[in-house]
């Protein structure tokens, strides 16, 4: 007696489970995660500016940007670094500006946030790269 061949659906599920198990072992370091969050934050800000400049709603990218800023803020341990309280103040400023930019549909506020975020993103990227070299 021969068993029926696996269905295409069960084969896809088995493949997905295999990829999940394989990819699940590749963990992102905390430093790299912060860099990725900053990169996505910049992407959201750029998207919001493009949408607002076109006269469209930028609610989705601005709310996502707020979520990223909130996540960065919540993960910040100000007791571990003397610059922590200053960075927390920057995150609070960014959050309030992003909320205001969303409510007022103000691309200038989003652009200002981007000028604050870009050097932070660069600094985190350099710090993560120097940590990988060691």
TIDO-386375 format. One record per residue (C-alpha): residue number from 1; residue in three letters; x, y, z. Coordinates in Angstrom, 2 decimals. Example, Ala and Ser with C-alpha at 12.3 -4.5 7.8 and 13.67 -1.06 7.14 Angstrom:
# residues 2
 num residuo       X       Y       Z
   1     ALA   12.30   -4.50    7.80
   2     SER   13.67   -1.06    7.14
***
This chain:
# residues 134
 num residuo       X       Y       Z
   1     UNK    0.00    0.00    0.00
   2     UNK    1.38    3.39   -0.95
   3     UNK    0.73    6.56    1.01
   4     UNK   -0.71    9.55   -0.82
   5     UNK    1.74   12.29   -1.78
   6     UNK    1.76   15.31    0.53
   7     UNK   -0.51   18.10   -0.65
   8     UNK    1.05   21.32   -1.95
   9     UNK   -0.37   23.12    1.12
  10     UNK    1.28   20.74    3.57
  11     UNK    4.55   21.05    1.64
  12     UNK    4.39   24.86    1.87
  13     UNK    3.64   24.68    5.58
  14     UNK    6.54   22.29    6.14
  15     UNK    8.83   24.63    4.20
  16     UNK    7.67   27.64    6.18
  17     UNK    8.19   25.79    9.47
  18     UNK   11.68   24.82    8.38
  19     UNK   12.56   28.42    7.44
  20     UNK   11.14   29.68   10.75
  21     UNK   13.29   27.26   12.72
  22     UNK   16.37   28.10   10.66
  23     UNK   15.86   31.87   10.70
  24     UNK   14.86   31.92   14.36
  25     UNK   18.44   31.13   15.31
  26     UNK   19.70   34.33   13.68
  27     UNK   19.25   36.88   16.45
  28     UNK   19.84   40.59   15.98
  29     UNK   22.11   42.19   18.57
  30     UNK   20.63   45.01   20.68
  31     UNK   22.97   47.52   19.03
  32     UNK   21.93   46.42   15.55
  33     UNK   18.26   46.52   16.56
  34     UNK   18.60   50.17   17.60
  35     UNK   20.25   50.95   14.25
  36     UNK   17.41   49.21   12.40
  37     UNK   14.83   51.16   14.41
  38     UNK   16.52   54.46   13.58
  39     UNK   16.69   53.51    9.89
  40     UNK   12.98   52.73    9.89
  41     UNK   12.25   55.94   11.79
  42     UNK   14.04   57.94    9.08
  43     UNK   12.10   56.07    6.41
  44     UNK    8.80   56.89    8.16
  45     UNK    9.75   60.55    8.46
  46     UNK   10.71   60.75    4.78
  47     UNK    7.46   59.07    3.81
  48     UNK    5.47   61.46    5.97
  49     UNK    7.14   64.51    4.42
  50     UNK    6.46   63.19    0.90
  51     UNK    2.81   62.56    1.73
  52     UNK    2.29   65.91    3.44
  53     UNK    4.04   67.78    0.63
  54     UNK    1.63   66.09   -1.78
  55     UNK   -1.34   67.24    0.32
  56     UNK   -2.13   63.76    1.58
  57     UNK   -2.52   62.29    5.05
  58     UNK    0.67   61.07    6.73
  59     UNK   -1.12   59.56    9.69
  60     UNK    0.19   56.01    9.24
  61     UNK    3.92   56.79    8.95
  62     UNK    3.71   59.42   11.68
  63     UNK    2.00   57.06   14.12
  64     UNK    4.58   54.39   13.27
  65     UNK    7.36   56.93   13.87
  66     UNK    5.79   57.79   17.24
  67     UNK    5.72   54.09   18.12
  68     UNK    9.40   53.74   17.28
  69     UNK   10.33   56.80   19.36
  70     UNK    8.25   55.42   22.24
  71     UNK   10.01   52.05   21.94
  72     UNK   13.43   53.66   21.92
  73     UNK   12.46   55.75   24.93
  74     UNK   11.07   52.80   26.90
  75     UNK   14.19   50.74   26.26
  76     UNK   16.50   53.54   27.39
  77     UNK   18.11   52.86   30.76
  78     UNK   19.15   56.32   31.92
  79     UNK   21.09   54.87   34.86
  80     UNK   23.57   53.15   32.54
  81     UNK   24.80   56.23   30.70
  82     UNK   25.28   59.84   31.73
  83     UNK   23.81   61.00   28.42
  84     UNK   20.64   58.97   29.01
  85     UNK   18.53   61.75   30.52
  86     UNK   19.42   64.05   27.62
  87     UNK   18.48   61.40   25.10
  88     UNK   15.19   60.82   26.94
  89     UNK   14.46   64.56   26.58
  90     UNK   15.13   64.30   22.85
  91     UNK   12.74   61.36   22.56
  92     UNK   10.06   63.30   24.46
  93     UNK   10.56   66.28   22.15
  94     UNK   10.35   64.08   19.06
  95     UNK    7.19   62.41   20.26
  96     UNK    5.42   65.70   20.96
  97     UNK    6.52   67.15   17.61
  98     UNK    5.35   64.07   15.72
  99     UNK    1.95   64.23   17.39
 100     UNK    1.67   67.94   16.56
 101     UNK    2.84   67.35   12.97
 102     UNK    0.16   64.71   12.57
 103     UNK   -2.61   66.86   14.03
 104     UNK   -1.60   69.94   12.05
 105     UNK   -0.47   68.14    8.86
 106     UNK    2.77   70.11    9.15
 107     UNK    5.68   68.87    7.01
 108     UNK    8.02   71.47    8.54
 109     UNK    7.69   69.81   11.95
 110     UNK    8.45   66.41   10.43
 111     UNK   11.50   67.84    8.65
 112     UNK   12.71   69.30   11.96
 113     UNK   12.34   65.88   13.58
 114     UNK   14.38   64.39   10.78
 115     UNK   17.19   66.88   11.38
 116     UNK   17.24   65.71   15.01
 117     UNK   17.03   62.00   14.20
 118     UNK   19.60   61.81   11.38
 119     UNK   22.70   62.51   13.53
 120     UNK   21.43   60.14   16.22
 121     UNK   20.98   57.42   13.61
 122     UNK   24.50   58.03   12.33
 123     UNK   25.96   57.93   15.84
 124     UNK   24.21   54.65   16.68
 125     UNK   25.31   53.18   13.37
 126     UNK   28.94   54.11   14.03
 127     UNK   28.76   52.81   17.60
 128     UNK   27.28   49.50   16.46
 129     UNK   29.90   49.16   13.73
 130     UNK   32.74   49.81   16.17
 131     UNK   31.28   47.21   18.54
 132     UNK   31.19   44.63   15.74
 133     UNK   34.88   45.23   15.04
 134     UNK   35.87   44.15   18.51
***
